[in-house]
């Protein structure tokens, strides 16, 4: 009995020591495993609630990565097609009071309205409908400036109409600008500077010389003097350099002309491609130089050339009577339209590399291809009110350059908005 009890007591003591040893050794063993096998999963030992929270964290990380992935690859809005959409525009010719009379096509009596129901569908991505609330948030406390020709004004009026659906702007007098609109709700400004050559130039006048004088190495100081007040610039030019006789200057020297032989000048006709390139290069370089000197960044967007759709010569009764978009196979980007677009993109890309070094962001708003496919979107004869009210006149003036409001030009601002979204997202990530 004594031997048996002693054996049981010893056995009990050994068991107790063993389990106590295991209990204290487990944390040490776990640490050793983690140290030597860092990728070993300990999930099976976690409680269900911990596993659940870990899963949520993983899902959240996955969604963040997906969002980053979405913005890492920019959408190519250039290639696509126009598709019919029953929804129609956000505004019309009566709800927006800022539309220029010559572009208020429906109010001017245009009988067809199908041109209002086409949306641009990019081939490889989605282009959302313009959201005025989001755009106003993006431009809060900013001065957005459109510089260039009447198409710059056309695009800005489209943008004002889109934004006016939720916030009414005030027209603000400002020396130097053609118009300046202020949105009190977001302390944001949209401004227009008329500068059809971008650089310094004297436009031909009825009472003066019948040709332009264009100084290719100096920007137009009407807008140049205000660069330090601009947060984002949208450049628009091209049409004023195409057909109008011009004399080109660099410094005090005349370097050539365009269509000037009728004036019996002994200057070489150098066309308009090279002067166009020089004017844009001067503009972009000047913006870089002056903004770097001020020490603050800026965004610059070059909006590419918008093709015309005259059937015949613009000054000899040419019309644009087509009532539907072209299909891609019907109309190809070529000739002058393609060349001008190329020049604009090349100059922007060259300046972009230089701008990056100083923290400036230069981008292209490429609308040439999508605009080419919309011959139905111009005012045409309805640039004037009810042009056929008293029958068909012998000569009817047509506008096949500008765009009806609302109309295809609203798509430019949808793309503009997406560029702003992605630009803001990357800026936030870099901070």
C-alpha positions in Angstrom: 0.0 0.0 0.0 2.8 2.4 0.9 4.7 1.7 -2.3 1.6 2.1 -4.5 0.6 5.4 -2.9 4.1 6.7 -3.2 4.1 5.7 -7.0 0.8 7.5 -7.5 2.0 10.6 -5.7 5.2 10.7 -7.8 3.2 10.2 -11.0 0.8 13.0 -10.1 3.8 15.4 -9.4 5.4 14.5 -12.7 2.2 15.2 -14.6 1.7 18.5 -12.8 5.2 19.6 -13.6 4.8 18.5 -17.2 1.7 20.5 -17.8 3.1 23.5 -16.0 6.2 23.4 -18.2 4.1 23.1 -21.4 2.0 26.1 -20.3 4.9 28.3 -19.8 6.8 27.0 -22.8 4.0 27.7 -25.4 4.6 31.4 -25.7 8.3 30.8 -26.2 7.6 28.2 -28.8 5.3 30.6 -30.6 7.9 33.3 -30.6 10.5 30.9 -32.0 8.1 29.9 -34.8 7.3 33.5 -35.7 11.0 34.3 -35.8 12.1 31.4 -38.0 8.8 31.0 -40.0 7.5 34.6 -40.5 5.0 33.5 -43.3 3.5 30.7 -41.2 -0.2 31.5 -40.7 -1.5 31.5 -37.1 -5.1 32.3 -38.3 -6.4 28.8 -37.2 -5.6 29.8 -33.6 -7.4 33.1 -33.7 -10.9 33.6 -32.3 -13.7 34.0 -34.9 -14.1 37.7 -34.1 -10.4 38.4 -34.8 -10.6 36.4 -38.1 -13.6 38.5 -39.1 -11.9 41.8 -38.4 -8.8 40.7 -40.3 -11.0 39.8 -43.3 -12.6 43.3 -43.2 -9.2 44.9 -43.1 -8.0 42.8 -46.1 -11.2 43.7 -48.1 -10.6 47.4 -47.3 -7.0 47.2 -48.4 -8.1 45.4 -51.6 -10.6 48.1 -52.4 -8.0 50.8 -51.8 -5.6 49.1 -54.2 -8.4 48.7 -56.8 -9.1 52.4 -56.6 -5.4 53.2 -57.0 -5.2 50.8 -59.9 -8.2 52.6 -61.5 -6.4 55.9 -61.4 -3.0 54.6 -62.3 -4.1 53.8 -65.8 -5.5 57.0 -67.4 -8.7 56.6 -69.5 -8.1 57.2 -73.2 -11.1 59.4 -74.1 -9.8 60.0 -77.6 -11.1 56.8 -79.3 -14.8 55.8 -79.1 -18.1 56.3 -80.7 -21.3 58.4 -80.3 -24.2 56.4 -79.0 -27.9 57.5 -78.7 -29.0 58.4 -75.2 -32.6 59.3 -74.4 -31.7 61.2 -71.2 -30.6 64.3 -73.0 -28.7 67.3 -71.5 -28.7 68.7 -68.0 -29.9 72.2 -69.2 -31.6 73.8 -72.2 -31.8 77.1 -74.0 -34.3 78.5 -71.6 -33.0 77.3 -68.2 -29.5 78.7 -68.9 -29.5 82.5 -69.4 -25.8 82.6 -70.2 -25.9 81.1 -73.7 -24.7 83.3 -76.5 -27.7 84.0 -78.8 -25.9 82.7 -81.9 -25.4 79.3 -80.2 -28.9 78.9 -78.7 -30.0 76.7 -81.5 -33.4 75.4 -80.2 -34.5 78.9 -79.1 -33.5 80.2 -82.6 -35.9 77.8 -84.1 -33.8 74.7 -85.0 -36.6 72.1 -85.7 -34.7 68.9 -85.0 -33.5 68.0 -81.5 -31.9 64.5 -82.0 -28.4 66.1 -81.8 -29.1 66.6 -78.1 -29.3 62.8 -77.4 -25.9 61.5 -78.3 -23.3 60.6 -75.7 -19.6 59.9 -76.3 -18.6 56.3 -75.3 -14.9 55.7 -75.1 -13.7 52.4 -76.4 -11.8 51.2 -73.3 -13.4 53.0 -70.3 -16.5 54.8 -69.0 -17.1 58.5 -69.3 -19.5 59.6 -66.4 -22.2 62.2 -66.9 -21.1 65.6 -65.7 -21.7 66.1 -62.0 -21.8 69.9 -61.3 -21.6 69.3 -57.5 -18.4 67.3 -57.8 -16.9 69.8 -60.2 -17.6 72.8 -58.0 -15.9 71.0 -55.1 -12.9 70.3 -57.3 -12.5 74.0 -58.2 -13.2 75.4 -54.7 -11.1 78.6 -54.0 -9.7 78.4 -57.6 -9.5 80.7 -60.6 -10.1 78.7 -63.7 -9.1 80.6 -66.8 -9.9 80.0 -70.5 -7.5 81.8 -72.9 -7.9 81.9 -76.7 -10.5 82.2 -79.4 -14.3 82.1 -79.5 -14.3 78.3 -79.0 -12.7 79.0 -75.6 -15.7 81.1 -74.8 -18.0 78.4 -76.3 -16.6 75.8 -73.9 -16.7 78.2 -70.9 -20.3 79.0 -71.5 -21.1 75.3 -71.7 -19.4 74.8 -68.3 -21.2 77.8 -66.8 -24.6 76.3 -67.9 -23.7 72.9 -66.5 -22.7 74.4 -63.1 -25.6 76.8 -63.0 -28.0 73.8 -62.6 -27.1 73.8 -58.9 -25.3 77.1 -58.3 -25.9 80.5 -59.8 -22.8 82.5 -60.6 -22.4 86.3 -60.6 -20.8 88.3 -63.5 -17.9 90.2 -62.1 -16.3 93.2 -63.8 -12.6 92.7 -64.3 -10.1 94.7 -66.3 -8.4 92.5 -69.0 -10.9 89.7 -69.1 -13.8 89.5 -71.5 -15.9 87.9 -68.8 -15.4 86.7 -65.3 -18.0 84.6 -63.4 -17.9 84.1 -59.7 -19.5 81.1 -57.8 -20.0 82.4 -54.2 -21.1 78.9 -53.0 -17.5 77.6 -53.6 -15.5 80.9 -53.9 -14.5 79.8 -57.5 -14.0 81.9 -60.6 -14.3 81.1 -64.3 -12.6 83.7 -66.5 -12.1 84.3 -70.2 -9.3 86.2 -71.9 -9.8 86.9 -75.6 -6.4 86.1 -77.3 -7.0 84.2 -80.6 -3.2 83.9 -81.3 -2.2 83.3 -77.6 0.8 85.4 -78.4 0.9 89.2 -79.0 -1.0 90.1 -82.2 -2.8 92.9 -84.0 -6.0 91.7 -85.6 -6.8 93.0 -89.1 -9.5 95.7 -89.1 -11.8 97.2 -91.6 -10.3 100.7 -91.2 -6.7 99.4 -90.8 -4.3 96.9 -92.6 -6.3 93.9 -94.1 -3.9 91.4 -92.4 -2.9 90.3 -88.9 0.4 91.1 -87.3 1.5 88.3 -85.1 4.6 88.4 -82.8 5.5 84.8 -82.2 8.1 85.3 -79.4 5.9 87.4 -77.0 2.7 86.3 -75.2 -0.3 88.6 -75.2 0.2 90.6 -72.0 -3.6 91.0 -71.6 -3.5 87.6 -70.0 0.3 87.3 -69.4 0.3 90.0 -66.7 -2.2 88.0 -64.7 -0.6 84.6 -64.7 0.2 84.7 -61.0 -3.6 84.9 -60.3 -4.4 81.8 -62.3 -4.8 78.3 -60.8 -5.7 76.4 -64.0 -5.4 77.5 -67.6 -7.3 76.0 -70.6 -5.7 77.1 -73.9 -7.8 77.2 -77.1 -6.5 78.4 -80.5 -5.9 77.6 -84.1 -8.7 78.9 -86.3 -7.5 82.5 -86.4 -4.2 81.4 -87.9 -5.6 79.5 -90.8 -7.1 81.6 -93.6 -6.6 85.2 -92.7 -3.6 87.0 -94.3 -0.9 87.5 -91.7 2.6 88.8 -91.2 4.8 87.0 -88.7 7.4 88.7 -86.4 10.2 87.4 -84.2 11.8 90.3 -82.3 11.8 93.2 -84.7 12.3 91.0 -87.8 9.6 89.7 -90.2 10.2 86.0 -90.7 7.4 85.4 -93.2 3.8 85.7 -94.0 0.5 83.9 -94.9 -1.5 84.8 -98.0 0.2 88.1 -98.3 1.2 88.2 -102.0 -1.9 90.2 -102.9 -0.4 93.1 -100.9 2.8 92.9 -103.0 5.1 92.2 -100.0 8.4 90.6 -100.7 8.0 88.1 -97.8 8.1 84.4 -98.0 4.8 82.6 -97.5 5.6 80.1 -94.7 2.0 78.9 -94.2 0.5 78.5 -90.7 1.8 75.2 -89.2 5.2 76.5 -88.1 3.9 79.8 -86.7 1.2 77.9 -84.9 3.9 75.7 -83.3 6.0 78.7 -82.4 3.1 80.5 -80.8 2.1 77.6 -78.6 5.8 76.9 -77.6 6.2 80.6 -76.6 3.0 80.4 -74.6 3.9 77.3 -72.7 7.5 78.3 -72.0 6.3 81.7 -70.7 3.8 80.1 -68.3 6.6 77.9 -66.9 9.1 80.8 -66.6 6.7 83.1 -64.9 5.1 80.6 -62.6 8.5 79.2 -61.5 9.5 82.8 -60.7 6.4 83.2 -58.5 7.0 79.9 -56.7 3.6 78.5 -57.1 2.3 75.7 -59.3 -0.3 75.7 -62.0 -2.3 73.3 -64.2 -2.3 73.9 -67.9 -4.6 72.1 -70.3 -4.2 72.4 -74.1 -7.6 71.7 -75.7 -6.9 70.3 -79.2 -8.2 71.6 -82.4 -11.9 71.5 -83.1 -12.6 70.7 -86.8 -15.2 72.6 -88.8 -17.8 71.0 -91.0 -18.5 73.4 -93.8 -19.8 71.8 -97.0 -18.2 74.3 -99.3 -16.1 77.4 -98.4 -17.0 79.1 -95.1 -17.0 82.5 -96.8 -18.9 81.4 -99.9 -22.2 80.0 -98.6 -20.8 76.8 -97.1 -23.4 74.9 -94.9 -23.5 72.1 -92.3 -26.8 70.4 -92.9 -26.1 66.8 -91.7 -28.4 65.8 -88.8 -26.6 62.8 -87.3 -23.1 62.0 -86.1 -20.7 60.3 -88.5 -19.8 56.7 -87.8 -16.1 56.0 -87.3 -15.8 54.3 -90.7 -17.4 57.3 -92.4 -15.0 60.0 -91.3 -11.2 59.7 -90.6 -9.0 62.2 -88.9 -6.5 63.3 -91.6 -5.1 66.3 -93.4 -5.0 69.7 -91.7 -7.1 68.6 -88.7 -4.7 65.8 -87.9 -1.6 67.9 -88.5 -2.7 70.7 -86.1 -3.7 68.2 -83.4 -0.2 66.6 -83.8 1.5 70.0 -83.4 -0.5 70.8 -80.2 0.2 67.4 -78.6 3.9 67.4 -79.5 4.5 70.9 -78.1 2.5 70.1 -74.9 4.5 66.8 -74.4 7.8 68.6 -74.9 6.8 71.4 -72.4 5.4 68.8 -70.0 8.8 67.3 -69.2 10.2 70.7 -68.5 7.2 71.7 -66.4 7.4 68.5 -64.2 10.8 69.6 -62.9 9.2 72.7 -61.4 6.1 71.0 -60.0 3.8 72.2 -62.8 1.2 69.9 -64.4 0.5 70.1 -68.2 -2.1 67.9 -69.9 -4.0 67.5 -73.2 -7.7 67.7 -73.5 -8.0 65.8 -76.8 -11.3 66.5 -78.5 -10.4 66.5 -82.2 -11.6 63.0 -83.1 -14.8 63.1 -81.1 -15.6 66.6 -82.5 -14.8 65.5 -86.0 -17.7 63.0 -85.9 -20.3 65.6 -84.9 -21.2 67.6 -88.1 -24.8 67.9 -86.7 -23.8 69.8 -83.5 -23.2 73.3 -85.1 -25.7 76.1 -85.2 -25.5 76.2 -89.0 -28.2 78.6 -90.3 -29.7 78.8 -86.7 -27.0 81.1 -85.6 -29.7 83.6 -86.3 -33.3 83.4 -85.1 -35.7 81.7 -87.4 -33.7 82.1 -90.6 -36.4 80.5 -92.8 -39.5 82.2 -91.3 -40.1 84.1 -94.5 -39.0 81.4 -97.0 -35.5 80.4 -98.1 -33.2 83.4 -98.7 -30.7 83.4 -101.5 -27.8 83.7 -99.1 -27.9 82.2 -95.6 -25.1 82.6 -93.3 -24.0 79.4 -91.5 -21.9 78.8 -88.5 -20.1 75.4 -88.8 -17.3 76.2 -86.4 -19.0 76.8 -83.0 -21.3 74.4 -81.2 -24.9 74.6 -80.2 -25.6 74.9 -76.4 -26.5 72.4 -75.1 -24.6 70.1 -77.5 -21.5 68.1 -78.2 -19.3 70.6 -76.6 -20.7 69.6 -73.2 -18.8 66.4 -73.6 -15.5 68.4 -73.6 -16.4 69.4 -70.1 -17.3 65.9 -69.0 -13.7 64.9 -70.0 -12.4 68.1 -68.3 -14.1 67.1 -65.1 -12.6 63.6 -65.2 -9.1 65.1 -65.7 -9.7 67.3 -62.7 -10.8 64.3 -60.6 -7.7 62.3 -61.4 -5.4 65.3 -61.0 -6.8 66.0 -57.5 -6.5 62.3 -56.6 -2.8 62.1 -57.6 -2.1 65.5 -55.9 -3.6 64.1 -52.6 -1.5 60.9 -52.8 1.7 62.9 -53.3 1.2 65.1 -50.2 
